Amino acid sequence: MIKKTGVFATLKEAKNIREAFNLPVISFDGFSSIGGNSRELLHSIALSHGLPEIEGFYGLDRDNEFIKME
């Protein structure tokens, strides 16, 4: 189940996150990659907004609200 956090990324942050997800990535094992990890970027931005550490990663919905799985 997806849970909304009530915390939003700025427009600039959301743009950077979406651009990071569109960058080409080389993955050798299906998990690690060369070219950066967009999930970790999104997660670190969520944490910078005061959200608590969670197992896994935060997501971002189309309204720029951080979301998480529960």
VMD Tcl script that builds the backbone (N, CA, C; Angstrom):
set m [mol new atoms 210]
animate dup $m
set s [atomselect $m all]
$s set {name element resname resid chain x y z} {
  {N N MET 1 A 0.840 -1.183 0.000}
  {CA C MET 1 A 0.000 0.000 0.000}
  {C C MET 1 A 0.886 1.249 0.000}
  {N N ILE 2 A 0.560 2.182 -0.843}
  {CA C ILE 2 A 1.317 3.433 -0.933}
  {C C ILE 2 A 0.753 4.422 0.071}
  {N N LYS 3 A 1.657 5.046 0.835}
  {CA C LYS 3 A 1.244 6.046 1.822}
  {C C LYS 3 A 1.862 7.391 1.468}
  {N N LYS 4 A 1.032 8.409 1.393}
  {CA C LYS 4 A 1.517 9.771 1.159}
  {C C LYS 4 A 2.089 10.314 2.455}
  {N N THR 5 A 3.121 11.158 2.343}
  {CA C THR 5 A 3.794 11.667 3.533}
  {C C THR 5 A 3.344 13.071 3.930}
  {N N GLY 6 A 2.721 13.796 3.018}
  {CA C GLY 6 A 2.358 15.180 3.298}
  {C C GLY 6 A 3.537 16.133 3.133}
  {N N VAL 7 A 4.660 15.631 2.629}
  {CA C VAL 7 A 5.870 16.423 2.420}
  {C C VAL 7 A 6.151 16.449 0.921}
  {N N PHE 8 A 6.482 17.629 0.411}
  {CA C PHE 8 A 6.644 17.813 -1.026}
  {C C PHE 8 A 8.059 18.261 -1.394}
  {N N ALA 9 A 8.520 17.785 -2.539}
  {CA C ALA 9 A 9.780 18.265 -3.119}
  {C C ALA 9 A 9.525 19.631 -3.736}
  {N N THR 10 A 10.560 20.461 -3.771}
  {CA C THR 10 A 10.442 21.733 -4.480}
  {C C THR 10 A 10.370 21.430 -5.981}
  {N N LEU 11 A 9.948 22.405 -6.755}
  {CA C LEU 11 A 9.884 22.204 -8.209}
  {C C LEU 11 A 11.265 21.872 -8.782}
  {N N LYS 12 A 12.292 22.538 -8.279}
  {CA C LYS 12 A 13.655 22.283 -8.758}
  {C C LYS 12 A 14.101 20.866 -8.377}
  {N N GLU 13 A 13.826 20.459 -7.150}
  {CA C GLU 13 A 14.193 19.101 -6.715}
  {C C GLU 13 A 13.468 18.052 -7.555}
  {N N ALA 14 A 12.172 18.257 -7.778}
  {CA C ALA 14 A 11.385 17.303 -8.559}
  {C C ALA 14 A 11.925 17.199 -9.984}
  {N N LYS 15 A 12.304 18.320 -10.552}
  {CA C LYS 15 A 12.882 18.319 -11.906}
  {C C LYS 15 A 14.190 17.534 -11.917}
  {N N ASN 16 A 15.059 17.762 -10.928}
  {CA C ASN 16 A 16.335 17.043 -10.856}
  {C C ASN 16 A 16.122 15.546 -10.659}
  {N N ILE 17 A 15.159 15.185 -9.834}
  {CA C ILE 17 A 14.854 13.772 -9.596}
  {C C ILE 17 A 14.379 13.112 -10.887}
  {N N ARG 18 A 13.448 13.742 -11.571}
  {CA C ARG 18 A 12.908 13.154 -12.805}
  {C C ARG 18 A 13.984 13.057 -13.881}
  {N N GLU 19 A 14.857 14.043 -13.956}
  {CA C GLU 19 A 15.963 13.982 -14.917}
  {C C GLU 19 A 16.913 12.841 -14.571}
  {N N ALA 20 A 17.173 12.621 -13.281}
  {CA C ALA 20 A 18.064 11.537 -12.859}
  {C C ALA 20 A 17.490 10.180 -13.254}
  {N N PHE 21 A 16.174 10.026 -13.181}
  {CA C PHE 21 A 15.551 8.759 -13.561}
  {C C PHE 21 A 15.591 8.536 -15.068}
  {N N ASN 22 A 15.797 9.601 -15.841}
  {CA C ASN 22 A 15.841 9.477 -17.298}
  {C C ASN 22 A 17.256 9.339 -17.851}
  {N N LEU 23 A 18.279 9.381 -16.968}
  {CA C LEU 23 A 19.661 9.223 -17.425}
  {C C LEU 23 A 19.943 7.772 -17.776}
  {N N PRO 24 A 20.771 7.540 -18.795}
  {CA C PRO 24 A 21.161 6.165 -19.101}
  {C C PRO 24 A 21.973 5.565 -17.952}
  {N N VAL 25 A 21.710 4.296 -17.659}
  {CA C VAL 25 A 22.387 3.604 -16.570}
  {C C VAL 25 A 22.860 2.248 -17.071}
  {N N ILE 26 A 24.069 1.858 -16.683}
  {CA C ILE 26 A 24.591 0.540 -17.004}
  {C C ILE 26 A 24.529 -0.294 -15.738}
  {N N SER 27 A 23.856 -1.441 -15.813}
  {CA C SER 27 A 23.742 -2.328 -14.651}
  {C C SER 27 A 24.259 -3.700 -15.026}
  {N N PHE 28 A 25.170 -4.215 -14.201}
  {CA C PHE 28 A 25.759 -5.521 -14.476}
  {C C PHE 28 A 25.048 -6.649 -13.746}
  {N N ASP 29 A 24.418 -6.349 -12.621}
  {CA C ASP 29 A 23.782 -7.398 -11.836}
  {C C ASP 29 A 22.309 -7.122 -11.562}
  {N N GLY 30 A 21.753 -6.101 -12.180}
  {CA C GLY 30 A 20.358 -5.754 -11.965}
  {C C GLY 30 A 20.124 -4.852 -10.774}
  {N N PHE 31 A 21.158 -4.602 -9.966}
  {CA C PHE 31 A 20.998 -3.772 -8.772}
  {C C PHE 31 A 21.958 -2.597 -8.767}
  {N N SER 32 A 23.253 -2.862 -8.804}
  {CA C SER 32 A 24.225 -1.774 -8.791}
  {C C SER 32 A 24.337 -1.206 -10.198}
  {N N SER 33 A 24.754 0.037 -10.292}
  {CA C SER 33 A 24.796 0.668 -11.599}
  {C C SER 33 A 25.942 1.661 -11.692}
  {N N ILE 34 A 26.292 1.954 -12.926}
  {CA C ILE 34 A 27.259 3.001 -13.225}
  {C C ILE 34 A 26.458 4.179 -13.757}
  {N N GLY 35 A 26.706 5.354 -13.244}
  {CA C GLY 35 A 25.988 6.531 -13.709}
  {C C GLY 35 A 25.098 7.119 -12.636}
  {N N GLY 36 A 25.196 6.615 -11.431}
  {CA C GLY 36 A 24.427 7.180 -10.340}
  {C C GLY 36 A 23.212 6.351 -10.005}
  {N N ASN 37 A 22.695 6.562 -8.818}
  {CA C ASN 37 A 21.523 5.830 -8.382}
  {C C ASN 37 A 20.419 6.831 -8.095}
  {N N SER 38 A 19.452 6.903 -8.993}
  {CA C SER 38 A 18.384 7.892 -8.875}
  {C C SER 38 A 17.485 7.629 -7.661}
  {N N ARG 39 A 17.304 6.358 -7.276}
  {CA C ARG 39 A 16.502 6.055 -6.084}
  {C C ARG 39 A 17.160 6.616 -4.833}
  {N N GLU 40 A 18.489 6.504 -4.751}
  {CA C GLU 40 A 19.202 7.041 -3.585}
  {C C GLU 40 A 19.144 8.562 -3.567}
  {N N LEU 41 A 19.214 9.202 -4.733}
  {CA C LEU 41 A 19.087 10.658 -4.815}
  {C C LEU 41 A 17.722 11.097 -4.290}
  {N N LEU 42 A 16.668 10.456 -4.785}
  {CA C LEU 42 A 15.320 10.794 -4.347}
  {C C LEU 42 A 15.186 10.595 -2.841}
  {N N HIS 43 A 15.688 9.473 -2.344}
  {CA C HIS 43 A 15.611 9.162 -0.914}
  {C C HIS 43 A 16.350 10.207 -0.075}
  {N N SER 44 A 17.531 10.606 -0.518}
  {CA C SER 44 A 18.301 11.596 0.252}
  {C C SER 44 A 17.607 12.953 0.269}
  {N N ILE 45 A 16.957 13.315 -0.822}
  {CA C ILE 45 A 16.207 14.581 -0.846}
  {C C ILE 45 A 15.019 14.496 0.107}
  {N N ALA 46 A 14.346 13.347 0.142}
  {CA C ALA 46 A 13.231 13.168 1.078}
  {C C ALA 46 A 13.708 13.326 2.520}
  {N N LEU 47 A 14.853 12.712 2.836}
  {CA C LEU 47 A 15.407 12.828 4.189}
  {C C LEU 47 A 15.762 14.275 4.521}
  {N N SER 48 A 16.240 15.024 3.526}
  {CA C SER 48 A 16.614 16.424 3.768}
  {C C SER 48 A 15.401 17.287 4.109}
  {N N HIS 49 A 14.208 16.791 3.812}
  {CA C HIS 49 A 12.970 17.497 4.160}
  {C C HIS 49 A 12.448 17.077 5.534}
  {N N GLY 50 A 13.253 16.291 6.261}
  {CA C GLY 50 A 12.883 15.918 7.614}
  {C C GLY 50 A 12.128 14.604 7.734}
  {N N LEU 51 A 11.960 13.887 6.638}
  {CA C LEU 51 A 11.298 12.586 6.732}
  {C C LEU 51 A 12.232 11.593 7.412}
  {N N PRO 52 A 11.676 10.616 8.135}
  {CA C PRO 52 A 12.518 9.649 8.846}
  {C C PRO 52 A 13.104 8.612 7.896}
  {N N GLU 53 A 14.195 8.006 8.326}
  {CA C GLU 53 A 14.784 6.900 7.571}
  {C C GLU 53 A 13.787 5.747 7.548}
  {N N ILE 54 A 13.685 5.081 6.407}
  {CA C ILE 54 A 12.789 3.937 6.272}
  {C C ILE 54 A 13.549 2.796 5.612}
  {N N GLU 55 A 12.987 1.606 5.687}
  {CA C GLU 55 A 13.551 0.486 4.943}
  {C C GLU 55 A 13.135 0.677 3.487}
  {N N GLY 56 A 14.079 0.580 2.586}
  {CA C GLY 56 A 13.783 0.815 1.182}
  {C C GLY 56 A 14.004 2.275 0.820}
  {N N PHE 57 A 13.225 2.761 -0.136}
  {CA C PHE 57 A 13.400 4.118 -0.644}
  {C C PHE 57 A 12.072 4.851 -0.700}
  {N N TYR 58 A 12.121 6.170 -0.536}
  {CA C TYR 58 A 10.950 7.002 -0.772}
  {C C TYR 58 A 10.729 7.102 -2.275}
  {N N GLY 59 A 9.489 7.385 -2.652}
  {CA C GLY 59 A 9.138 7.647 -4.033}
  {C C GLY 59 A 8.613 9.064 -4.157}
  {N N LEU 60 A 8.234 9.426 -5.365}
  {CA C LEU 60 A 7.699 10.762 -5.628}
  {C C LEU 60 A 6.492 10.602 -6.538}
  {N N ASP 61 A 5.342 11.167 -6.134}
  {CA C ASP 61 A 4.166 11.054 -6.996}
  {C C ASP 61 A 4.118 12.218 -7.980}
  {N N ARG 62 A 3.103 12.228 -8.815}
  {CA C ARG 62 A 3.030 13.250 -9.876}
  {C C ARG 62 A 2.796 14.656 -9.341}
  {N N ASP 63 A 2.370 14.763 -8.080}
  {CA C ASP 63 A 2.181 16.073 -7.452}
  {C C ASP 63 A 3.405 16.510 -6.655}
  {N N ASN 64 A 4.512 15.782 -6.819}
  {CA C ASN 64 A 5.794 16.045 -6.130}
  {C C ASN 64 A 5.746 15.765 -4.634}
  {N N GLU 65 A 4.795 14.936 -4.212}
  {CA C GLU 65 A 4.734 14.528 -2.805}
  {C C GLU 65 A 5.538 13.237 -2.632}
  {N N PHE 66 A 6.332 13.205 -1.556}
  {CA C PHE 66 A 7.079 11.993 -1.262}
  {C C PHE 66 A 6.112 10.917 -0.780}
  {N N ILE 67 A 6.324 9.694 -1.245}
  {CA C ILE 67 A 5.487 8.569 -0.877}
  {C C ILE 67 A 6.364 7.418 -0.400}
  {N N LYS 68 A 5.730 6.455 0.298}
  {CA C LYS 68 A 6.451 5.280 0.742}
  {C C LYS 68 A 5.502 4.093 0.718}
  {N N MET 69 A 6.071 2.902 0.691}
  {CA C MET 69 A 5.281 1.680 0.726}
  {C C MET 69 A 5.099 1.234 2.173}
  {N N GLU 70 A 3.914 0.758 2.487}
  {CA C GLU 70 A 3.646 0.218 3.827}
  {C C GLU 70 A 2.983 -1.115 3.702}
}
mol reanalyze $m
mol bondsrecalc $m
mol representation Tube
mol addrep $m
